[in-house]
Amino acid sequence: MNRNWTNGKIIVRFTILCWLGVLCLANVSFALDTEDTSQPLVYEGKSGIGVGKHIVFLAGDHEYRSEETLPALARMLAINHGFKCTVLFTVDPKTGEIDPAADNLPGTEVLKDADLAVIFLRFKNLPNKQMQPIVDYLDRGGPIVGLRTSTHAFKIPTGLKFSKYDYQYKGDEYKRGFGRQVLGESWSGHYGKNHVMATRLDVPEKAKTHPIMTGVNKPWAQSGGYWTVPVEGSEVLAFAQPLENMSPDSNPAKDKAPCPGVWVRKYTSQDGQKEGRVFTTTYGASEDLLDDDFRRMMINACLWSVGLETKITNTLNIDFVGGYQPATYQFGGHRRGVKPAELADIEVSIMPADKPIVVPERKKKKNNK
């Protein structure tokens, strides 16, 4: 009788333990899934000129595939040159999947120890807790590399805590927001026909000796032109010449004189004690990286911005790491169903070709901004 009762106890205990085990496994799985959606993507090199330097990349635009451009640059800078590179994406808060249009950029607190921020955002209105670390970084005068739509990175309604960073902000103390005050220009309109006219970037003679242009000869971009008039004190490194079509050797577009497409400048920290280096280009769609000269310019820009200009040579490695299969830029044209963690393996292509591109019908029109 006692023995049966004891056996019964053992069976009951075993059953309870089994159920607890199932529940624990379920909880662990949930925790891991939650963590995967919120953890930033990190590539860290082991040797090279960038060891000890941390670059943070902020990706989130609706059209030009920043979610491809920035992790590709991060891999090159980490694996080829030794930097620690953290890539943050705007993600769907429910699924954790990369969503270029989302106003949700988890992980910005890593900017606290960043040596450089590479920004490729468009029209973001982030939660205050995500925006605050970006503002803190700017307040300390951290170096910035800004690409394409970052001239209009933020679209924040009047009256909100961070509304002065809006690309249309009208207050004299921070007129036209982050784009104008930090990068040197806000959104000023397309120049030529986007998706129809590519852009040649002509390096003026006096800029050829700038470290960023080391080994850079004839860069061109598949993305169309933006009209710009950078703030006084900006040093233009390349003028953007719209072309008749999408071929790099096509003729200049009629009635389209060149305007600045690449420049550098400095901005001042909130306390006025530090000047942060800034590199800005109004180009940088993921397909633009396929051009060797453009890609080299971007690698050089990151090195210069973080203060490593003496390490720039015309033979620096600019090879892609892992496969690179950029999607043609268009609104809503990103690959669906990709979570940041899926790009952690450097052998995984950016982006995985098996992920679908589903462009919503309403977004198939030719593009604005």
Secondary structure by P-SEA (a helix, b strand, c coil): caaaaaaaaaaaaaaaaaaaaaaaaaaaaaaaaaaaacccbbbbbcccccccbbbbbbbbbcccccccaaaaaaaaaacccccbbbbbbbcccccccccccccccccccccccccbbbbbccccccccccaaaaaaaaaaccbbbbccccccccccccccccccccccccccccccccccccccccccccccccccbbbbbbbccccccccccccccbbbbcbbbbbbbccccccccbbbbbcccccccccccccccccccccccccccccccbbbbbbbbccccccccccaaaaaaaaaaaaaaaccccccccccccccccbbbbccccccccccccccccccccccccccccbbbbbcccccccccc
